[in-house]
Amino acid sequence: MLYDPAVLTRWDVEMMAKQFEQLLLQIESSLDPATVVSDLKPLTHQQAADILKFSCGDLTEHQECLQERIFAKAREWETNDAVQGWDARYTYSELQSTVKLLTPRVTSHLGGKTDGKIIPICYEKSAAAVVAMLTTLSAGYGFLMIDSGLPTHRIKYMLEVIGANCVVCSNATQELVLDIGARPINFEGMFHSPAYCIFTSGSTGSPKGVVLLHKQVTSGLEAQCSVGLYPRGARLLQFSSYSFDTSIADIFATLLSGGCVCIPRDESKLLQLAKNINEFSANVIDLTPSVARMIQPADVPKLEVLRLGGESMHQHHIETWAKRCNLQNTYGPTECCVQCTFVDHIDNSTSSSVIGKGIGCHTWVVDPQTHDHLMPLGAVGELAIQGPAVARDLVKFNEQGNLIFVGRCDNQIKIRGQRVELEEIENILQQHALTKQAIVSYPAKGPLASQLVAILEPSHMRPSKSSSPPGPAIDLQQLHKRTEEWMKESAQQAANFLPHHMVPSVYLLADRVLLSASGKLDRRSIQQWLEQISADRLESLQTYCRASGSCGPSKSPLYEIPQSVMLPIIEQIRYLLSWRSGDENVQFSTRHTFSQIGLDSITIVPLLKWVNKTNEVCMDMQTLLRLETTYDLACYLHQGRNAQERGDSVDSDGKFQDIITKGVNRLCKSDPEQRPQRVLITGGTSLSGLTILLRVLEQYSSLHVTVMMRCDDVATGKQRLVEKAQLLGSWKPIFSGRIEIWPGDLTQDCLGLSQSHWDQLGGHGDPSKHFDGIIHNAAAVDWFGGFQALRKVNVDAALDLVERAKNSPATRRIVYISGGPQWDPEELAETTISERGVLEDVLAQSNAYGQTKLITGAIIQRAAASNPRLAAKFAVVRPALIIGSSVDGVPNLDDFVWRVVMGCHTIRAFPEEPMENWVYLCGADRFADIVIDKLNSSTRGEVCETRVENGLSVGRFWEVVNQVLSDTVLEPLDYGAWLRRLKKDMNASTHDASLTESHPCQPIMHILESTSEILGAATPRFDNQERRSRMEDETAWVLQKNVQYLADIGCFSDAAVSWSAKAFTRSKVRTRLTRSLPKSK
């Protein structure tokens, strides 16, 4: 026989020849001419014996409960570390004592019969979660781990399936449990009963729950320990999510083998993977091959075992890790207690498709059509696991008896190691009333490689009469506005019901019937079309991208980017996309978002590292995600290089000065940073206040925040805060459990607080409830109010708050948010507003609101100047104009800047002023980060203002506005002519009885009349041109997000009543406006 050794091994060819010989001999000896090939027996007696040897594993069964087995074995290593998390640390003895103490409490809450009952557990990733699992098992129940990041609809479905009405939870997740209507249980002889339940994607359209019994789990994990998967005494970094079954083996198999489970914070596990491995001294980790690409051997010198599973390993992993540590590959469906095959000590001669031999089970390669028939050695067949489960993967044996993974024989796929049934996603999409059919595909190559792509057919669309295969999508010009809304609603529906990894990232509109001649979904032809589509063709199609929330290609203007900048970025992204697709020449559009071309949470992190290393910049993840596309990233880097090339002085970029500043700060630093545990925020329902609240909750997972606000009761206040927070893209339901509401009123004595809250603010009562940080953001903003009208809230109440809190021993930091006109850029940075000459100048320039804020800031600064102890506690931040964040662009419609923009839009003109003047403008997220930084830092010497200099030139401001409002170009007008046109338009609108609100510029007209420089002020001093350029680019990006959001909700087209609920407003301003409107006659 002739064969290509690059394709087939000699052993494969010999097996094929023997099979052919065996079949031929049977045909020759057959006496029945009606014998068909399928009735022949392809196995010789020797092959049957070899298959039996390869397939049979050790089936030792342990008739013990999992937790009993763990604690029985733990007698040998009682003093060893069992669990080390960011929140707590337990030895085996301490772990057993804690579980023993808590078990009666769980039993008393649940009561009744335990046999077969599953109890949901909703915990953040922590050592406490491990305690909750073991306690639930010890009480006689099985458990189901609930990932708090899942959509609430999916969580409710899971609870409904297992018949649960209560959930074991922590303080951080209790509010989420209440929101889904379950009863929270909060506490800081059974081997035939369930141990745990886990939900995976289901082909019926609903998640499938898999229940494993104690004897199955104990037997399976003990078998895995016996073959060396979990070495005794190992320290395993527990990386996988609780919704992923690998977490079960990570925790319980490690405890069975006397190892230590190391648990990092959930929010840091991906960005700081190598750092976590080193800091926890972890020497074992189980990762998907995609995640493993994020670390290199040099990053983790003490890592001894790297175990891969969940998706196919690549040859890259063998080349990188085989000689540096013990590289292992595992395979196993959820039903088989995580892992059922295993290959140890992989070397460079091992194929990446080898998944090893069975562990604690029999593995058979059977005929996919007839499971009673074994396949010959070397032939591809379906994997059948003898035991409690069935797998549906195509495999074959190699010469050593190891199983070789070939592929799937159904529509199930794996995404980042998690099982996904395409039919479940399609079922959710087809629930939309306007959707006739939906097909979800996962192309292996092309510009959409390794992305979930949904193709939707609307119920009103007629099939195309053409028989040619142009592909299942229509061009952009055929798209109707209603269809666009339908695609967005379908995407939102998927996001509401499905886990994040199952939500399609790209949606295409179908133009033909999606059925084959037999009436089945024409899945294969659509898959082929998606894999063969060009980037240019994709650019022209109507698509909806979930990440950007927009239809069609980007509309931002094109600038010429040098190939020397663009090509390396494209090549690096191609390399990252090849991790899953295997195609290093994949084509994609530089105008599509990172998510749209296939970059995800796994691949975006190495892209960020590459950008910083290659370009010698210090970009953070927030900035990279804000850039969104390959083209935007290239623009950003190109502008930065130009700025560097323009500097020619010895220290033109301030590099030396930066080194000096950092060195001084390092030597002057007093105490290590203390993470705040409990913070009070006033003004927490405003745009800036809510953004501060959400950012600080995101950064500190154990932090609890109290929000003081005007409300009748706690429940009403909480509801109003959550409703406002849901306008912002960064809101998460889990935050609700870490927020406490204090009803208060800044116009009343003691800030309108109850006596117990007033005592707590002053540092009296339970020390655990004292505040270590306070952010005073509240203020009364009234365009028509005078100084005395605003003084009570903006001056007196602020002093009441500070006076009460300053003597609390727990309160380390009080941050006051100031205000007023912009500062003189010629002032030195260390100039304080409390200096008499400076204060008098700015007070003269300010309105009543600014005067109240400036005076309060001056009082705080002067008091701190005479008292070093106070100075260490205070920080004053003087903001720029705060607009919507870079994440969502949701603004406050009543802010001065937006009233100006909307007024200019109504008359199609903006006022001329020096184009080089600076518009001090800052996104709410950037401002929040500045405030949080001051919350964590300490003051040395006198209290100086932190001035927010973010902004851009007046010329760039109007350029961005015109770019977004491309259908309505605003022309520059002389200030006088502009003001006259504006007044004429305002007079016309206020006398129109059909309008429900005044002209947007009515409440600020007295300000517009007082100066010809409406938005601009003197430009701040910059150390170098690069810093200014970067700042302008970043601000322009945020500004564009805000203006685009205003346009999207109809601010420039519809009556205010239709869009005012979709952004922030000030009710007091609007009440005054309504009262000032002329009555209709």
Summary of the structure (lengths in Angstrom):
residues: 1081
radius of gyration: 32.7
end to end distance: 101.5
largest distance: 116.3
contacts: 3540
relative contact order: 0.05
helix: 43%
strand: 17%
